[in-house]
């Protein structure tokens, strides 16, 4: 999701929830994303994951961005759309893991613990390095549309 505030392009990023990400900031944020389900097409999956992670149904004209390959080998496909939301009211789905490790106790955490709009320069610092290309491509595509 992107928006314009004071004529400045801003993008919505999410911070992963759970104990592994608790104290990480720069390079830890990401676009809302997730796994394809068996037989699922990429765009419907992206919309589903966005809604699961934020509790907001994405609507609008979707612009496909070039897929990127992250450090661990995961390929991320993305679409951008212009929209508005209040990030602090995001309601994420949850996951359960054994925590602390080898304790035998299960703990539930939100899939994302924060969502926030950032201008592109801030977003480049916050986002997973492999996803910076999404920001550059979005900037170029939004500039073309605005021409």
GISUL-V516289 format. One line per field, one symbol per residue. ss: DSSP state (~ for helix, > for strand, _ for the rest). phi: phi as a letter, one per 40 degrees, with the letter a starting at -180 (. if undefined). psi: psi as a letter, one per 40 degrees, with the letter a starting at -180 (. if undefined). A space follows every 10 residues. Layout:
BEGIN
ss->???
phi->???
psi->???
END
This chain:
BEGIN
ss->_>>>>__>>> >>>>>>____ ________>> __________ _~~~~~~~~~ ~~~~______ __>>>>>>>_ ____>>>>>> _>____~~~_ ___>>>>>__ _____>>>>> _>>>>>>>>~ ~~~~~~>_~~ ~~~~~~~~~~ ~~~~~~_
phi->.babbfgbcb bcbbbccgcc bdbbbdgcca ccaacccdgc cccdcccccd cccbgbccbh ccbcbccbbc dcgccbbabb acababdccc bccbbbbcac dfcgbcbbbc cbbabacbcc cccccccddc cddcccccdc ccccccc
psi->hiihhffhhi ihiihiiidd edeichedii ihiaihiheh iddddddddd dddeehhhia hhhhihiihi deehhhiiii ihihihdeeh hiiiihihhi ifeehhihii dieiiihiid ddddddihdd eddddddddd ddddde.
END
